[in-house]
Amino acid sequence: MPRIAESELVLNQDGSVYHLKLYPDEIAHDIIVVGDPGRVDAISMHFDRIEVQRQNREIRTHTGYIGHKRITVLSTGMGTDNIDIVLNELDALVNIDLKERRIKTSHSALNIIRLGTSGALQADVPVDSTVISTHGLGLDGMLYYYRALKAVYDQEMTEAFISQSGWDTTFPRPYAVAASGKLFSLFSKDYLHGITATAPGFYGPQGRILRLEPTHPDLNQLLTDFRFEGKRIVNFEMETSALYGLGRLLGHNTLTICAIIANRVTKTYSKNSQATVKKLIASVLEKLTE
């Protein structure tokens, strides 16, 4: 395997990977990612003991144990650009020899579960419910920077969405990627599920109007109306498409589970979103440690 140059695989002076500031032995095989750094404590408070605590910018990491189960919880910050950083560096920790700067001959697959919050795009998906993402529908364009995208995305679903929505070609081309079957089967009986649309922002890209008018104020309705082989888009957030796409490209198992704290169709918002998130955390940790 060719050596990876210092400018491409950037390490800190202590040899840790650049943004995460972690070493290979400091992450578990099972990883929970969250957007909010404050949510790391809300998860690791369930640990029996914490062996690693690290923070760099918005990326905060705790690795510890619940019983004999080793788990890492890590905050990514918001957006697919941050997911690009986190997924590539997590993969580097397990699949690249950082000292030799060479790809390892044997591949290690991580289980990466995103616990997030999102807004529902269907009137019958209630606030304070939980949704598992069968697919991430990326409206962000990020995965097109990787040549192998076509090997992992759902071309039929992607083309159906472009056709049904009359997609504006001045926007990034959408892409749809499926969740890991292994992780989906573990949680699918417990929660609602459907396609998750991933936007490259919170306001205009999700059809919110403050002082600026969105280019396409009917975008949310187009998402709500989309149907493909019995599937529909159930919620809107900012990370899943990149998580699923990079996870498949790099050979990791990925799944997004989101608490619904708003419904964009009925214009309602959770009266106690923190309680909803706490309930989600407890149920996911229970399933992981069974």
N, C-alpha and C positions, 0 to 999 in steps of 0.2 A: 504494500500500500504506500502511495506517495506521502511524503511529509506535508502537513498542513502549515502554511506560513504563519508567522506571528501576527501579521496584519489581518488574517482571516479568522483564526481561532485566537481571540484576545483573552489573555489571562492576566490576573493581578500579579503583583510582585511576589506574593506568597504562594502562587501556583493555583489559586482558586479561580473558578470560571468567572468571567468579567462582571456581568450584571448581578448574578445571583450571589456571588461571593461564597460559593459552596465548594466542598470537595466531594469526590464520588461516594465516600463512605458516610456522608451526612444526609443522604436522602434514602427514603424507604422505597420498596417496590410499589406500594400503594400510595398515591399522592392525591390530596384534595387541593384544588386551586380555587381561590376566591378573588374577587376584584378588590374588595375593601381590606386594607391592612388591618383594620380594627376587628375584622371578622376572624382573623387568625386566633386571637385570644379566646373568642367565643367557641372555637372548636377545640383548641388544645387544653382548655379548662377541663375537658372530659378525659384527658390523658391521665394515666396513673403516674407517669413520670415523663419529663421532657429532657432529652439528652443534647439537643442542638437548638440554639436560638440565634438567629442572624437577621440583620436588616441592612438593606442598601436601597436608598431612595424609597419607592413605593413597594419594593419587593421585600416581604417579611417572611421568614421561614421558621417553623417549629417542627422538629422531628422527635417523636416519642412513642410511647407504648400504651395501648389499652390491653391489659393482660399480657399475652404473648404476641399480640399483633402490633407490628411496627408500622407507623403511619407518619407521613409528612404532610403538613398543611402549609401552603405557600400562597401569598397574595401576588397577583399579577398586575394590579392596576387595571385601568379601563381601556378597552379597545383591542382590535386585532393586531395592531402594531406591537403592543406589549406581549400578546400571545406569541407572536413570531419570535421575540427575544426569549421568552421563558421556555417554549417548547424546544427550540434549537439548543439551548444551554442545558436543559434537563437531559436531552438526548446525548449531548456531548459528555455529560458526566458518566453515562453508563456505556456508551458505544464508541468513545474515542479515548485512547491512551493519552492523557493530557501531558505526560512527561515526554513521551516519544512523538507526540503530535501525529499519530497515525490511527486510522479507523481500525477497530478491533476485528478480528476474523470471526468471532462469534457475536451474535446480536442479542441484546437484552430488551425485552418489551416491558414497559411500565404500564400500570393501570392509573389513568389520570381522570379524576372526576371533578367537574366544575360544579360548585354550589353557588348559584347566583340568584339575583332578583330580576324580574322582568314584567312587562306589561302584556296582558292578554289581547289578542286580536279577534277573538270570537266572543259573542255576547254570552254564550252558555258556559264559558270558562270562568268560574267565580273567583273573585278576589280572595286571597288567603288559601287558595288551592296550590297544588304542586304539579309541575309539568316536566316530563322527560322528553328530550329532543330526539325524535327518530332520525332527523336530518338537520343539518345546518344549511340554510339557504343564504349564501354570502352575497350581500349587496355592496361589499367593501372593495372588491378587486384584488385583495392582497395575494391570494393564492396563485394568480396568474404570473407572479414573478418566479414561480417554480415550474421548470420545464415538464416535470412528471405529472402535473395536475390531471391530465386527461386519463391517466391510469387509475385514478381513485374517485373521480367525481361521477355523479349520476347524470349522464348526458340526457337521457329521456326526460327526467324531471326538470332539468335545467332548461331544455328547449321548450317544454310545455309551459313553464313559467314565463319565459321570454315572449312566447306567442300569445298566451292568454292576457298578459299584462300590457302588451304593446310597448315593450320596454324601450325607453329612450336611449338611443345609442350614444348620446353624449355622457351617459352615466357609465360607471364600470360594468363590465359584463357579469351577470350573476353566475353563481356556481352552486350546486347542491352536493353535499357529501353526507353519507350515512354514519350513524353512530356505530360504535363497536358492538357487534352482536353479543359478545361475551358479557359485557357490562350491562347492555340493555336488557338481556334476559334475566339478570340478577335483580333488577329493580322494576321491570315493566308491570308486574302485577300490583304494585303498590300505589302507582300514580297515574294521572292522565298522561297522554302522550300525543305528539304531533310534530309537525315541522316547525323549526324555530328560524325566523328571519334575523339575520345579523346585519346591523347598520354600522356605517363608519362614523357615527356621531349620535348625539342624544336629542338635539333639537330639530333642525331642518331635515336631516336624514331619517328622522322618525316622524316627520309630519307635524311637529310641534310649532306653533306660531306664537312668538313673543313680539319682537319689533320687526322681524324679517319674514317675508312671505316665502314659503318653500316653492321650489321650481314646479313641483307636482303635488299640490295639496290633496289630490285624490289617491296618493300612493298607498296609504293605509287601507283604503277600500279595495284596491286592487289585490293587496295581500290577503285580506279577509275573504275575498271572493274566489281565490285560487283553489282549484281541486285537481288532484292527480292520483288516479288509481285508488280512490277512496280516502286519500290523505288530504289534509288541509294545514294551512299555516296557523298555529295556535298562539304564538307569542313573538315578541320583538325584544332583542337585546343587542349586545355589542361584541361578543367574543366567540360564539359557538362555531361558526363556519371555519374560522382559522384553527380552532382547537381540533375539530374533526379532520380538516384537510391535512394539516401538518402531522396530526397523530397517525393518519393512514400512510402518508408519505414516508414517515420515519419508522413505522412499524410498531406503534404503541396503541393501546386500547384506550379510547376516550369516550366520555359520556357527560352530558350536561343535564343537571337537575335544577330547576328554577322554582323559587317561590313566586307566585303571582301576587304582586303588591298593588297592581293597578289594572283596570280594564279600559282599554283605549276606545272600545265601542260604546260601553255604557257610561263612560266618563266617571268611573268610581275609583276610589283609592282606599287601601287598607287602613282601618282605624288602629291597628296594632301590628305593624309590619315586623317589628322586632320579635314579637311572640311567634309569628309565622316562621321566621327564619330559624329561631331556636328550635322549634318543633321539627323543621326539616333537618337540621344538623343532627339532632338526637336520633331521628329515624334512620338516617344514612349511616351513622356510626354504628348503630345496632346491627344493621344489615352487613356491614363490612367486617364486623367482629364475631359474627355467628360461627 
